[in-house]
Amino acid sequence: MFSLRSNVLLCEASRHHRSERDRLQRLKSYRKCSGLRPMNSLLQGRRRKGGRPKGDPSVVRRITIGVRVNAAELEILRIKASHMGMSPAQWMRTAALRRQLPPPPVPEANRAAYAELTRLAVNLNQIARAANEGHAVVSSHILLGVRQEIIRLQRALLGEER
């Protein structure tokens, strides 16, 4: 059985609970609109620290380069990376940035010029042989200089100039 006094207290408690619930609901909707901190951090009086600290922007890698490989290539990358104690992405990055690239392909124009120089070198060798046998009028010293210049030009066309 309830007394009149306990009934009044229950009604008052119920009203207080509803008003508190309404107040929290209004605070939640206000917080969503205004970007305020969550309720539990307001009640606890401390600031919540979220996630991993930001890294140095010059060191953080944010850009992705997509490379497509087939299953066999992926397995080879994983094996090579595991031998070095790296992830495949780390191994590819290191390989791409620290290794010497193969020489670029020789342009077709250089190939044609190289072939022409080769024909000239063959003719020059025939003249040099004739000069060594005593049949030519041109000095062998001049012929050797021309031959060396042809070899230098051939190497320059192939990108091997030393």
Secondary structure, DSSP 8 states (H G I E B T S, - for coil): ---HHHHHHHHHHHHHHHHHHHHHHHHHHHHHHHT---HHHHHHTS----SS----TTT-----------HHHHHHHHHHHHHHT--HHHHHHHHHHHS--------HHHHHHHHHHHHHHHHHHHHHHHHHTT--SS-HHHHHHHHHHHHHHHHHHHT---
